């Protein structure tokens, strides 16, 4: 087991990365964004789709804390199949901060299809299974109830390119000091500046604010391309970055390098 210190979305965190030999790190083996949903009863989408309906707000409940007690937490993500979302791997961890797969050790709820907490529509389901990427800080999570009527983000068919413009959308904090998830979806524009084997770097196209760039609880937020704000292609997800809203480069987990593993 190796211990890694990384700067998560909006701040530093430490976790231990262990070799996982069970089903939790195996491919999902599902037809992503294609074909009818299976599993529990389908969650019907709202009659009028909101902006970026594929966005997902993740809320963790009663996470055990070393030394006793529990806390709540949050992450962001995106729908990639009626039954599955994608988010950051470190959003699912044990009491020591080690990334884990399988059934979560605490309750994680996922809300899809909203732009504000108070929106009357949108659907919520629990995470029932987690698969950790073998190459980067990315995970896919299975929902207790499939979501229909919302087109998931498609997976990329090609690698990202330097200079490519990406949209960001997340539910992270809008304060650098009061760390709670936002009550509304945040959006921003970024440009790919460097591409590495399993990650990429991206910089904002305009000066940073807490509304247009990642902060605490934006881990797992999607970076994507979309022509209509309803459908789109996923390129990467939020891994780590500078303290918000300070200048700096975001580190993103590439999705194209795990498409085969997801499928």
ZAMARGU-4260 file (C-alpha; in steps of 0.2 Angstrom, whole numbers, plus 5000, padded with zeros to 4 digits):
<rodrens>
0) 5000/5000/5000 | 5007/5017/4995 | 5002/5033/5003 | 4999/5048/4992 | 4997/5066/4996
5) 4987/5076/4983 | 4978/5092/4981 | 4960/5088/4979 | 4947/5100/4972 | 4950/5115/4982
10) 4962/5109/4994 | 4975/5095/4999 | 4971/5078/5005 | 4980/5062/5009 | 4975/5045/5005
15) 4982/5027/5004 | 4981/5019/4987 | 4980/5000/4989 | 4980/4986/4976 | 4962/4980/4974
20) 4960/4962/4968 | 4941/4960/4970 | 4926/4965/4959 | 4928/4983/4964 | 4942/4987/4952
25) 4935/4977/4938 | 4928/4984/4922 | 4909/4989/4923 | 4905/4979/4907 | 4890/4989/4903
30) 4885/4997/4887 | 4887/5015/4891 | 4874/5027/4885 | 4866/5015/4874 | 4852/5003/4875
35) 4837/5001/4888 | 4841/5003/4906 | 4839/4987/4917 | 4838/4985/4936 | 4826/4994/4947
40) 4811/5004/4942 | 4816/5018/4930 | 4817/5036/4937 | 4807/5047/4925 | 4815/5063/4919
45) 4807/5080/4921 | 4796/5085/4906 | 4807/5100/4902 | 4825/5096/4903 | 4836/5109/4913
50) 4853/5115/4907 | 4866/5101/4908 | 4854/5088/4914 | 4867/5075/4915 | 4876/5084/4929
55) 4876/5074/4946 | 4877/5081/4964 | 4884/5068/4976 | 4881/5069/4995 | 4889/5058/5008
60) 4880/5054/5024 | 4888/5049/5041 | 4906/5046/5035 | 4916/5038/5049 | 4930/5049/5056
65) 4946/5043/5063 | 4945/5045/5082 | 4926/5044/5082 | 4911/5053/5075 | 4904/5055/5058
70) 4903/5069/5045 | 4894/5073/5029 | 4903/5077/5012 | 4900/5080/4994 | 4907/5078/4977
75) 4901/5081/4959 | 4899/5070/4944 | 4890/5066/4928 | 4878/5053/4921 | 4886/5041/4908
80) 4873/5028/4907 | 4855/5026/4915 | 4863/5015/4929 | 4880/5023/4931 | 4889/5040/4935
85) 4907/5045/4934 | 4916/5054/4948 | 4933/5055/4957 | 4940/5040/4964 | 4944/5048/4981
90) 4925/5052/4984 | 4924/5034/4990 | 4936/5030/5004 | 4938/5021/5020 | 4941/5028/5037
95) 4960/5030/5033 | 4957/5039/5017 | 4961/5024/5006 | 4951/5023/4990 | 4939/5008/4990
100) 4927/5000/4978 | 4911/4989/4980 | 4897/4994/4991 | 4900/5011/4999 | 4905/5010/5017
105) 4893/5025/5020 | 4877/5031/5011 | 4880/5041/4996 | 4865/5049/4987 | 4866/5056/4969
110) 4854/5069/4962 | 4853/5071/4943 | 4844/5083/4932 | 4844/5099/4943 | 4852/5116/4942
115) 4847/5121/4960 | 4843/5111/4975 | 4825/5119/4975 | 4821/5113/4958 | 4805/5103/4959
120) 4811/5090/4946 | 4827/5079/4946 | 4829/5062/4952 | 4839/5055/4967 | 4846/5037/4969
125) 4859/5029/4981 | 4876/5022/4975 | 4876/5003/4977 | 4892/4999/4969 | 4909/5007/4965
130) 4922/5003/4953 | 4939/5012/4955 | 4949/5015/4939 | 4966/5006/4939 | 4976/5020/4931
135) 4969/5037/4938 | 4958/5045/4951 | 4942/5041/4943 | 4928/5030/4948 | 4911/5024/4941
140) 4896/5021/4953 | 4881/5011/4950 | 4864/5019/4955 | 4850/5010/4964 | 4837/5016/4952
145) 4841/5019/4933 | 4838/5037/4926 | 4828/5038/4909 | 4823/5053/4899 | 4840/5061/4901
150) 4854/5058/4888 | 4870/5053/4897 | 4886/5061/4892 | 4894/5050/4879 | 4912/5044/4882
155) 4926/5051/4871 | 4931/5043/4855 | 4948/5052/4854 | 4961/5059/4865 | 4960/5077/4871
160) 4971/5090/4862 | 4981/5105/4868 | 4971/5121/4866 | 4954/5112/4867 | 4941/5121/4876
165) 4930/5112/4889 | 4915/5116/4900 | 4916/5113/4918 | 4900/5110/4929 | 4900/5106/4948
170) 4891/5108/4964 | 4906/5113/4975 | 4907/5126/4988 | 4905/5144/4984 | 4916/5150/4998
175) 4934/5147/5002 | 4931/5147/5021 | 4913/5140/5023 | 4915/5123/5015 | 4898/5116/5011
180) 4891/5111/4994 | 4883/5124/4983 | 4864/5125/4982 | 4866/5128/4963 | 4876/5121/4948
185) 4892/5131/4945 | 4899/5133/4927 | 4916/5138/4919 | 4926/5137/4904 | 4944/5130/4903
190) 4957/5126/4890 | 4968/5110/4890 | 4986/5116/4893 | 4996/5099/4895 | 4992/5081/4892
195) 5000/5067/4901 | 4998/5048/4901 | 4982/5047/4912 | 4979/5065/4917 | 4978/5082/4909
200) 4980/5100/4914 | 4968/5114/4911 | 4968/5133/4914 | 4953/5144/4916 | 4949/5155/4901
205) 4944/5170/4912 | 4949/5175/4930 | 4944/5163/4943 | 4929/5165/4955 | 4921/5153/4966
210) 4907/5152/4953 | 4917/5148/4938 | 4930/5136/4944 | 4932/5121/4956 | 4932/5122/4975
215) 4929/5110/4989 | 4916/5097/4984 | 4919/5099/4966 | 4929/5083/4965 | 4923/5072/4951
220) 4915/5087/4941 | 4914/5084/4923 | 4924/5093/4909 | 4915/5091/4893 | 4911/5098/4876
225) 4893/5102/4872 | 4884/5111/4858 | 4867/5113/4865 | 4869/5112/4884 | 4858/5097/4885
230) 4870/5083/4877 | 4888/5082/4876 | 4904/5072/4876 | 4914/5069/4892 | 4933/5072/4891
235) 4939/5072/4909 | 4934/5074/4928 | 4941/5085/4942 | 4955/5077/4951 | 4964/5091/4960
240) 4969/5109/4959 | 4974/5125/4969 | 4965/5132/4984 | 4950/5141/4977 | 4948/5153/4970
245) 4967/5156/4968 | 4976/5156/4952 | 4983/5139/4946 | 4981/5124/4935 | 4968/5110/4937
250) 4973/5092/4936 | 4960/5081/4928 | 4958/5063/4926 | 4957/5058/4907 | 4942/5048/4902
255) 4948/5042/4885 | 4961/5031/4893 | 4948/5021/4903 | 4934/5020/4890 | 4938/5001/4887
260) 4938/4998/4905 | 4922/5006/4908 | 4914/4997/4893
</rodrens>
